[in-house]
């Protein structure tokens, strides 16, 4: 049985190896091998590893590309077999195989062979594209006329790379639908070939599929205020509950059915009430239930409100719309923050961006700061209102 940890270990240590089949378990790609100790020369060895009894390497079959002809010796073949019998993990076997091949390759015999580097960048990119396309993975690759920009698409998710002049990391990401996941680190790390990029891209898309599925459930059954147009990089949703309250939900991409990050936004009275309710109901969260059922249990509701279709024309004479910030008179700030603070006065219910309200309250002399909150008067109705100082 595959695990995220075992698969990720292989990708981390051998980024050009791709899982091409699960029945039988088969890996195909390239190993980068250092030529003899203290040599600065490295070569890429093509191979295919078939592991019918995964994770055991018993009865495993390994097939090398033509590059291995330089070291086709009986002694080498026997050492590979011994290595298979003594190693229990695929990732460890591949690492030890790299070292073994390195001790057998004679760098002098490959001076003028297929490993010789070509300075023509277009030829290099074409070879990278050829290598990346050799393994059928379902990923679509597109390129501009100059081969400087490569677009990868997989399951309606895209990644765009641009070639740079850096030798160690010749590719940089200029657009990505993928969210940033601290566990994986920056996508651009060790991005030396398109095959590595393709391998990383496919792995992350498949890992994130469950999280995206649960977020789509929220999109279908809830009134989502933010993001307005959800994209794969958005792992959060801000859900409408009442005219004075919304809830921010952010799922863990690696454990989407575990309890997500939850934060309430709106009037202080309703926010405090919901916080207490959720605290009492946290133990009801069940990873085997849908995220919608779990959220309704936490909030003690039977269903989520449905978005209202406004039939009447909006009054063009009003200065600010109901959902716009009453201070800056807009919906979005430059960093895409929507109005998340609402006056507790039922006759007011004006919306504010937290940064706008904080700046307003800080500019008024005499306002008091208590436990990291600044207290003052609502800019619209003059009732008491407070804002956290971040």
C-alpha positions in Angstrom: 0.0 0.0 0.0 1.3 3.4 -0.9 1.7 6.2 1.6 2.3 9.9 1.1 5.5 9.6 3.1 7.0 6.8 1.1 6.0 8.3 -2.3 7.3 11.7 -1.2 10.6 10.2 -0.1 11.2 8.8 -3.6 10.4 12.1 -5.2 12.6 14.1 -2.8 15.7 11.9 -3.4 15.0 10.8 -7.0 12.8 13.6 -8.6 13.2 12.2 -12.1 11.7 8.8 -11.2 8.0 8.6 -12.0 5.4 6.1 -10.8 4.0 4.7 -14.1 2.0 1.8 -12.8 0.5 0.5 -9.6 -0.2 -3.0 -10.9 2.6 -4.1 -10.8 4.2 -1.2 -9.1 6.6 0.3 -11.6 8.9 3.3 -11.6 10.6 4.8 -14.6 12.9 7.7 -15.2 16.5 8.8 -14.6 19.1 8.6 -11.8 21.7 11.3 -11.6 25.0 9.6 -10.8 28.3 11.1 -9.8 31.2 9.7 -11.8 33.7 8.2 -9.4 34.6 9.9 -6.1 35.7 13.5 -6.2 34.6 13.9 -9.8 32.5 17.0 -10.8 31.1 15.1 -13.7 27.6 13.6 -13.4 25.5 11.5 -15.8 21.9 10.6 -16.0 21.1 6.8 -16.2 17.8 5.8 -17.6 16.1 2.8 -15.9 12.8 1.1 -15.2 12.1 -0.7 -11.9 9.2 -3.2 -11.6 8.4 -4.2 -8.0 5.6 -6.9 -8.2 5.7 -7.5 -4.4 5.9 -3.9 -3.3 7.1 -2.8 -0.8 9.4 -5.9 -0.8 12.0 -5.9 -3.6 11.7 -9.7 -3.8 11.4 -10.7 -7.5 11.9 -7.1 -8.6 13.1 -6.5 -12.2 15.4 -3.6 -13.2 16.0 -2.6 -16.8 18.6 0.0 -17.7 18.8 2.3 -20.8 21.7 2.3 -23.3 23.8 4.5 -21.0 24.6 1.4 -18.9 26.5 -0.2 -21.7 29.7 1.4 -20.4 29.5 -0.7 -17.2 27.8 -3.9 -18.3 30.0 -6.3 -16.3 29.1 -9.6 -14.6 30.4 -8.1 -11.3 28.1 -5.1 -11.6 25.0 -7.2 -12.4 25.6 -9.4 -9.4 26.1 -6.5 -7.0 22.7 -5.1 -8.2 21.0 -8.4 -7.4 22.7 -8.4 -3.9 21.5 -4.9 -3.4 17.9 -5.9 -4.1 18.1 -8.7 -1.6 19.6 -6.6 1.2 17.5 -3.5 0.8 13.9 -3.1 2.1 12.8 0.3 0.7 12.7 1.4 -2.9 13.9 4.9 -2.1 17.0 3.5 -0.2 17.7 1.0 -3.0 17.8 3.8 -5.6 20.1 5.9 -3.5 22.5 2.9 -3.0 22.2 2.1 -6.7 23.4 5.6 -7.5 26.5 5.1 -5.5 27.1 1.6 -7.0 26.9 2.9 -10.6 29.2 5.7 -9.7 31.9 3.3 -8.6 31.7 1.5 -11.9 31.5 4.3 -14.5 34.8 5.3 -16.1 34.6 9.0 -16.8 37.3 8.8 -19.4 35.2 6.4 -21.6 32.3 8.8 -21.8 34.2 12.0 -22.7 32.8 12.2 -26.3 29.7 10.2 -25.9 26.0 11.1 -25.5 26.6 12.7 -22.1 28.6 15.6 -23.6 26.9 18.9 -23.0 25.6 21.0 -25.8 25.5 24.8 -25.4 22.5 25.3 -27.6 19.7 26.0 -25.1 16.9 25.1 -27.6 18.4 21.7 -28.0 18.6 21.2 -24.3 15.0 22.2 -23.8 13.9 19.8 -26.7 15.8 17.0 -25.0 14.1 17.9 -21.7 10.7 17.8 -23.4 11.5 14.5 -24.9 12.5 13.0 -21.5 9.4 14.5 -19.9 7.1 13.1 -22.5 8.6 9.6 -22.5 6.5 8.6 -19.5 2.8 8.7 -20.0 1.4 10.6 -17.0 -1.7 12.4 -18.3 0.0 15.8 -18.1 -0.3 18.1 -21.1 2.8 20.1 -22.0 2.6 23.2 -24.1 5.4 25.6 -25.2 5.8 28.9 -26.8 7.7 29.3 -30.2 11.0 30.0 -28.4 10.8 27.2 -25.9 11.2 29.7 -23.2 7.9 29.1 -21.5 6.4 25.7 -20.7 2.8 25.2 -19.5 1.8 22.0 -17.7 -1.9 21.1 -17.3 -3.3 18.2 -15.3 -6.9 17.6 -14.1 -7.9 21.3 -14.8 -4.9 22.6 -12.8 -2.0 24.4 -14.6 1.6 25.5 -13.9 3.6 27.8 -16.1 7.4 27.7 -16.1 9.9 30.1 -17.7 13.5 29.3 -18.6 16.3 31.3 -16.8 20.0 31.6 -17.2 20.7 29.8 -13.9 22.5 26.5 -14.6 21.5 24.7 -11.3 17.8 25.8 -11.4 17.1 26.8 -15.1 13.3 26.9 -14.5 11.2 29.4 -12.5 7.5 29.4 -11.8 5.7 32.4 -13.3 2.1 31.1 -12.7 0.7 28.3 -10.6 -2.8 27.1 -9.6 -1.2 25.2 -6.7 -1.4 26.5 -3.1 1.7 26.9 -1.1 2.2 24.0 1.3 5.0 24.4 3.9 5.5 20.7 4.2 6.5 20.5 0.5 8.6 23.7 0.5 8.9 26.1 -2.5 8.0 24.4 -5.8 11.1 25.9 -7.4 13.5 24.1 -5.1 15.8 21.8 -7.0 13.8 22.4 -10.2 16.7 21.4 -12.5 14.7 19.7 -15.3 11.2 19.5 -16.8 10.9 15.9 -15.7 11.4 16.9 -12.1 8.8 19.7 -12.5 6.3 17.3 -14.1 6.9 14.8 -11.3 6.4 17.3 -8.6 3.4 18.8 -10.3 1.5 15.6 -10.7 2.3 14.4 -7.2 1.0 17.7 -5.6 -2.2 17.7 -7.8 -3.1 14.2 -6.8 -2.4 14.8 -3.1 -4.6 18.0 -3.2 -7.6 16.3 -5.0 -9.4 15.3 -1.7 -9.1 18.9 -0.3 -10.5 20.4 -3.5 -13.3 17.9 -3.4 -14.4 19.0 0.1 -14.1 22.7 -0.8 -16.3 22.1 -3.8 -19.0 20.7 -1.4 -18.9 24.0 0.4 -19.1 25.9 -2.9 -22.3 23.9 -3.9 -24.1 24.0 -0.6 -23.1 27.3 1.0 -23.2 31.0 0.3 -19.5 31.7 -0.2 -18.5 35.3 0.3 -14.8 34.9 -0.3 -13.1 34.1 -2.6 -15.6 35.4 -5.1 -14.2 33.1 -7.8 -12.6 30.1 -6.0 -9.4 28.7 -7.6 -7.3 25.6 -6.8 -4.8 27.8 -4.9 -7.6 28.9 -2.5 -7.8 26.4 0.5 -10.2 28.6 2.4 -13.9 29.7 2.2 -15.7 32.5 4.0 -19.3 31.4 4.4 -22.3 33.6 5.0 -24.3 32.8 8.1 -26.4 35.9 8.9 -26.4 39.6 7.8 -24.0 40.2 10.8 -22.0 37.0 10.8 -19.8 34.9 8.5 -17.4 32.0 9.2 -13.9 31.6 7.7 -12.9 27.9 7.1 -9.5 26.8 6.0 -8.8 23.1 5.4 -5.5 21.3 5.9 -4.5 20.2 2.4 -2.8 17.0 3.6 -5.6 16.1 6.1 -8.7 17.7 4.7 -11.2 15.8 6.8 -9.6 16.8 10.1 -10.9 19.8 12.0 -10.1 22.9 9.9 -9.1 26.3 10.9 -12.3 28.2 11.9 -12.7 31.9 12.6 -15.8 34.0 12.9 -16.2 37.5 11.4 -18.9 40.0 12.0 -20.6 41.8 15.0 -18.9 41.2 18.3 -22.1 39.8 20.0 -22.7 37.1 17.3 -19.0 36.3 17.0 -18.6 35.6 20.7 -21.8 33.6 20.8 -20.7 31.3 17.9 -17.2 30.9 19.4 -18.7 29.5 22.6 -21.1 27.2 20.7 -18.3 25.8 18.5 -16.0 25.2 21.6 -18.8 23.1 23.1 -19.3 21.1 19.9 -15.7 20.5 18.9 -15.8 16.9 20.2 -18.6 16.0 17.7 -16.2 16.5 14.7 -16.1 13.2 12.8 -13.5 12.7 10.0 -15.8 10.0 8.5 -18.6 12.5 7.9 -18.7 15.1 5.1 -17.3 18.6 5.9 -20.8 20.1 5.4 -22.3 17.8 8.0 -19.5 18.4 10.4 -19.8 22.2 10.0 -23.6 22.1 10.6 -23.0 20.1 13.7 -20.5 22.6 15.1 -22.8 25.5 14.3 -25.9 23.7 15.4 -27.9 24.4 12.2 -29.9 22.2 9.9 -28.7 23.9 6.7 -26.6 26.8 5.4 -28.3 29.9 4.1 -28.7 30.1 0.3 -27.6 33.2 -1.5 -30.4 35.6 -2.0 -31.2 36.9 -5.5 -31.7 40.6 -5.3 -34.8 41.5 -7.4 -35.1 45.2 -6.6 -32.7 47.7 -8.2 -30.2 49.2 -5.8 -30.6 52.8 -4.9 -28.0 54.7 -6.9 -28.1 57.7 -4.5 -26.6 55.8 -1.6 -22.9 56.4 -0.8 -22.0 52.9 0.1 -23.7 49.5 -0.6 -24.7 47.2 2.2 -21.7 44.9 1.9 -19.1 47.6 1.1 -16.8 49.1 3.7 -18.4 52.1 5.3 -15.0 53.8 5.6 -13.3 53.3 2.2 -16.5 52.7 0.3 -15.2 49.6 -1.5 -15.4 45.8 -1.4 -11.8 44.7 -2.0 -8.6 46.1 -0.6 -5.4 45.8 -2.6 -4.7 42.4 -0.9 -8.2 41.1 -1.7 -9.5 41.5 1.9 -13.3 41.8 2.0 -15.2 43.7 4.8 -15.1 41.3 7.7 -16.2 43.5 10.6 -19.9 44.4 11.2 -21.4 46.8 13.7 -23.3 45.0 16.5 -26.1 47.6 16.4 -29.1 45.9 14.6 -30.2 49.3 13.2 -26.8 49.9 11.7 -25.1 46.6 10.7 -22.5 48.5 8.6 -19.5 46.5 7.2 -15.9 47.5 7.6 -12.5 46.2 6.5 -10.6 45.4 9.7 -7.5 47.5 8.6 -9.8 50.4 7.8 -11.6 50.3 11.1 -8.4 49.9 13.0 -6.9 52.9 11.4 -10.1 54.9 12.0 -10.2 54.0 15.8 -6.5 54.7 16.2 -6.9 58.2 14.7 -9.5 59.2 17.3 -8.1 60.7 20.5 -9.4 59.1 23.7 -10.1 55.6 22.5 -8.9 53.0 24.9 -6.8 49.8 24.3 -7.7 46.8 26.5 -6.2 43.4 26.0 -5.0 44.1 22.4 -8.4 45.5 21.4 -9.0 49.2 20.7 -12.5 50.4 21.7 -14.3 53.4 20.2 -17.5 54.5 18.3 -18.9 53.1 15.1 -18.2 55.6 12.3 -21.8 55.4 11.2 -24.1 55.1 14.2 -21.7 56.1 17.1 -22.4 52.9 19.0 -19.6 51.1 20.8 -17.3 49.0 18.5 -13.9 47.5 19.0 -11.1 46.1 16.8 -8.2 43.8 17.5 -4.7 45.4 17.2 -2.6 43.0 15.1 
